């Protein structure tokens, strides 16, 4: 995605005040934060070299330079990795069709064996590929199309999403931050680029959040949903890598034992006929 490296570095320069890094803050500044020449000075590179990096004209930029820039801009571990991914994007491998994602039978069996937790498999585009019965009882995946089962597409284009997620804004920021990480890692994925373009065109909320350039992994946390029948449900969740399929992730929502959510989920599950994980 052209311009992402420059947008990212400018967004990180803007959040650091000169006095925080020992520079004088006086003088007129057209933009907040550090100037390009100040980043270059602090990173120990020439201004011209840093400008070329920020403009994406430095494909052979060294680890040492990227590390120095990350140090100056106070990037965390995820942001540092994102910087490297943007500075050294994978090149498109031709116009071959993207194969349909497949979930191994063993992973499907694992999903079906989870009877107290919601479990889904997602890919690097945040498409939901498979799910167990409890996940279907809460999210109704079996009633939707594959396009509707894309997490950011549902979140930003489905008008019911803001009612389903009581903390919609926080969920939306988290989703965009994670999508930024994925887009950096898979810069050669045309379908992912197309998804970002679609969301940017159709959703003002997405455009605004994407322009802010948040970057964060979505590895664990707590999510709340307002189910139309069961009411408010609170789920701590964890993400687990599917080692044999590096572009797939197992996402497991597990209610606290004895909690109101666990009781409501058990009741909801008893009303729902067993639904095996989605088969393709």
C-alpha positions in Angstrom: 0.0 0.0 0.0 1.8 3.0 -1.3 2.6 5.7 1.2 2.1 3.6 4.3 5.7 3.9 5.4 5.7 7.7 5.2 2.3 7.9 6.9 3.5 5.7 9.7 6.7 7.6 10.3 5.0 10.9 10.2 2.3 9.8 12.7 5.1 8.6 15.1 7.1 11.8 14.7 4.0 13.9 15.5 3.5 12.3 18.9 6.9 13.2 20.3 7.6 16.7 21.6 11.1 18.0 21.0 11.7 18.7 24.7 11.1 15.0 25.4 14.3 14.1 23.4 16.4 17.0 24.6 15.7 19.4 21.7 14.6 23.1 22.1 10.9 23.5 21.5 11.0 27.2 20.6 10.5 28.4 17.0 7.6 28.1 14.6 6.6 24.6 13.7 4.2 23.8 10.8 3.4 20.3 12.2 3.4 18.9 15.8 6.3 16.7 17.0 9.7 16.1 15.5 10.9 17.4 12.2 12.5 15.1 9.7 15.9 16.7 10.2 15.6 16.2 14.0 14.8 12.5 13.6 17.8 12.2 11.2 20.1 13.9 13.7 19.0 11.8 16.6 19.2 8.6 14.6 22.7 9.4 13.3 21.9 9.5 9.6 21.9 12.3 7.0 18.7 14.2 6.4 18.6 13.1 2.8 18.9 9.5 3.8 16.1 9.7 6.3 13.9 11.5 3.8 14.5 8.7 1.3 13.5 6.2 3.9 10.3 8.0 4.8 9.5 8.3 1.1 10.0 4.6 0.6 13.0 5.1 -1.6 15.4 3.1 0.7 14.7 -0.6 0.0 18.2 -1.6 1.2 17.9 0.3 4.5 19.9 -1.6 7.2 18.7 -3.1 10.4 20.9 -0.6 12.3 19.2 2.4 10.7 15.7 1.0 11.3 16.6 0.2 14.9 17.9 3.7 15.4 14.8 5.3 13.9 12.6 3.0 16.1 14.6 4.1 19.2 14.2 7.8 18.4 10.5 7.5 17.7 10.1 5.3 20.8 8.3 2.5 18.9 7.2 -0.5 20.9 8.0 -4.1 19.8 4.9 -4.4 17.5 5.5 -0.9 16.0 9.2 -1.8 15.4 8.3 -5.0 13.6 5.7 -3.0 11.6 8.4 -0.5 10.6 10.6 -3.3 9.3 7.7 -4.8 7.4 6.8 -1.5 5.7 10.4 -0.7 4.9 10.9 -4.1 3.3 7.6 -5.1 1.7 7.1 -8.5 0.1 6.8 -8.1 -3.6 3.7 -9.3 -5.5 4.3 -12.8 -6.9 2.2 -12.4 -10.0 -1.5 -12.4 -10.8 -2.2 -16.0 -9.7 -5.6 -16.5 -8.1 -5.7 -16.7 -4.4 -6.6 -20.3 -3.3 -9.6 -20.8 -1.1 -8.5 -21.1 2.5 -8.7 -24.5 4.0 -8.9 -25.5 7.7 -7.4 -28.9 8.5 -9.7 -31.6 9.8 -7.7 -31.9 13.0 -8.3 -28.2 13.7 -12.1 -28.6 13.0 -12.2 -31.5 15.5 -10.5 -29.3 18.1 -13.2 -26.7 17.5 -16.0 -29.1 17.9 -14.5 -30.5 21.1 -14.7 -27.2 22.8 -18.1 -27.2 24.6 -17.6 -24.4 27.1 -15.9 -21.8 24.9 -16.5 -20.0 21.7 -13.8 -20.9 19.2 -13.1 -19.7 15.6 -10.4 -19.9 13.0 -9.5 -16.6 11.2 -7.0 -15.9 8.5 -4.6 -13.0 7.9 -7.5 -11.0 6.3 -9.6 -11.5 9.4 -12.0 -13.8 7.5 -13.7 -16.3 9.8 -13.0 -19.6 8.2 -14.5 -22.1 10.8 -16.3 -22.0 14.1 -17.8 -24.3 16.8 -21.5 -24.5 17.9 -21.2 -21.9 20.7 -19.6 -19.4 18.4 -22.4 -19.9 16.0 -25.0 -19.4 18.7 -23.5 -16.0 19.6 -22.3 -14.7 16.2 -24.7 -16.6 13.8 -21.9 -17.3 11.3 -23.9 -20.1 9.6 -26.6 -17.5 8.5 -24.1 -15.2 6.8 -22.1 -15.2 3.6 -18.3 -15.6 3.5 -18.0 -11.8 2.8 -20.1 -11.0 5.8 -17.9 -13.2 8.0 -15.0 -10.8 7.5 -14.4 -9.2 10.9 -13.6 -5.6 9.8 -16.3 -5.7 7.1 -18.9 -6.7 9.6 -17.7 -4.1 12.2 -17.7 -1.1 9.8 -20.3 -1.9 7.2 -23.0 -3.8 9.2 -25.4 -1.2 10.8 -26.2 -3.6 13.6 -22.5 -3.9 14.7 -22.7 -0.8 17.0 -25.6 -2.4 18.9 -23.9 -5.8 19.1 -20.7 -4.4 20.5 -21.5 -2.0 23.5 -17.8 -0.8 23.3 -17.9 -0.4 19.5 -15.3 2.4 19.3 -12.7 0.5 21.3 -13.3 -2.7 19.3 -13.0 -0.7 16.1 -9.7 0.9 17.0 -8.4 -2.5 18.1 -9.5 -4.0 14.8 -7.9 -1.3 12.7 -4.7 -1.5 14.7 -4.5 -5.3 14.1 -5.4 -4.9 10.4 -2.5 -2.4 10.1 -0.1 -5.1 11.4 -1.5 -7.7 9.0 -1.4 -5.3 6.0 2.3 -4.6 6.8 3.2 -8.2 6.9 1.2 -9.1 3.8 1.8 -6.1 1.5 1.8 -8.4 -1.5 -1.8 -9.7 -0.8 -4.1 -8.0 -3.4 -7.2 -9.3 -1.6 -6.2 -7.6 1.6 -5.3 -4.4 -0.2 -8.7 -4.5 -1.9 -10.4 -5.0 1.5 -8.8 -1.9 2.9 -9.8 0.0 -0.2 -13.4 -1.1 0.1 -13.6 -0.2 3.8 -12.0 3.2 3.1 -14.5 3.9 0.4 -17.6 2.8 2.3 -16.9 3.8 5.9 -16.0 7.2 7.2 -15.2 5.7 10.6 -12.7 3.3 9.0 -11.1 6.1 6.9 -10.5 8.2 10.0 -9.1 5.4 12.1 -6.9 4.1 9.3 -5.5 7.6 8.8 -4.5 7.7 12.5 -2.3 4.6 11.8 -2.8 2.7 15.0 -0.6 -0.4 15.2 -1.1 -3.2 17.8 -1.4 -6.9 18.0 -4.8 -8.3 19.0 -3.4 -11.3 21.0 -5.6 -11.3 24.1 -8.1 -9.2 26.0 -11.8 -9.0 26.9 -14.6 -8.5 24.5 -18.3 -7.7 25.4 -21.2 -8.4 23.1 -24.9 -7.6 23.5 -26.7 -10.8 22.4 -30.3 -10.2 21.4 -31.5 -13.2 23.5 -28.8 -13.9 26.1 -28.1 -10.3 26.9 -24.7 -8.9 27.8 -21.9 -11.4 27.5 -18.3 -10.8 28.6 -15.5 -13.0 27.2 -11.8 -13.0 28.0 -10.1 -14.2 24.8 -6.8 -15.6 23.7 -5.3 -16.1 20.2 -3.3 -19.2 19.3 -1.2 -19.7 16.2 -2.0 -22.7 14.0 1.6 -23.8 13.5 1.0 -25.9 10.4 -0.9 -23.0 8.7 0.9 -19.8 9.6 -1.7 -17.5 8.1 -4.4 -19.0 10.3 -5.2 -18.2 14.0 -7.3 -19.9 16.5 -9.3 -17.4 18.5 -10.9 -18.7 21.8 -13.4 -16.8 23.9 -13.7 -18.4 27.4 -16.1 -17.1 30.0 -15.0 -17.0 33.6 -16.2 -20.2 35.4 -19.3 -19.5 37.4 -19.8 -16.1 35.9 -23.1 -14.8 34.7 -21.8 -15.1 31.1 -21.0 -18.7 31.6 -24.5 -19.4 32.9 -26.1 -17.5 30.0 -23.9 -19.2 27.5 -24.8 -22.6 28.9 -28.5 -21.7 28.6 -28.0 -20.4 25.1 -26.1 -23.5 24.1 -29.0 -25.7 25.4 -31.4 -23.9 23.1 -29.2 -24.3 20.1 -28.9 -27.6 18.2 -25.3 -28.8 17.9 -23.7 -27.2 14.8 -20.4 -28.6 13.7 -17.6 -26.3 12.6 -18.1 -24.9 9.2 -17.1 -27.2 6.4 -15.9 -26.0 3.0 
